Amino acid sequence: MENFIVRLTIPVLVSVVLGLISFVDIRNHGEELIKNLGKEHIVVRYPRSYLVVGYADILFFLILFAYMVLFPNDSVQPWVVISVSLFLALGLYIVLLAKIWRIDVYKSKPYFIYRTFFKKTEIQYSDCISYKYESNCIAIKTKKGTIRIAENATNYEFLLGIIKQNGAVEIKGENDKR
């Protein structure tokens, strides 16, 4: 019976913690939108919860890795070390994604700057042809390619508003209820 309670408690606790992080993000998103209404420069970025999850992942798997190194036993197999290393890499990727990926939106300039891991691209608002709500993201089609923005990214509404003013049209999906 104790084993059942432990197995049940861990997923419930993880779900509650992630739910609280999401709730705080949603509340902060609205506050940030209001705060940015009068600003000239607005940054579209991933929510801070990505950093929390990424750092928690790194911390947990570093502790696990240190435990495996400091207290080795016969159960440590190469696949375990590889799995822990992959989860560490995943946490690092999430943190880097949250820190580096961004879109700098300027209200008075005719362009925005799109930054990814490997490049920084200046895109004219007039080069944005269309946008479409996809599952969990917004795809903006430009003359240079397609940009995908997560729906939980902060301040993406400002970018959509400006590209709409510059002629981008919304493409409705088959199952789109918006």
Secondary structure, 3 states (H helix, E strand, C coil): CHHHHHHHHHHHHHHHHHHHHHHHHHHHHHHHHHHHCCCCEEEEECCHHHHHHHHHHHHHHHHHHHHHHHCCCCCCCHHHHHHHHHHHHHHHHHHHHHHHCEEEEECCCCEEEEECCCCEEEEEHHHEEEEEEECCEEEEEECCEEEEEECCCECHHHHHHHHHHCCCEECCCCCCCC
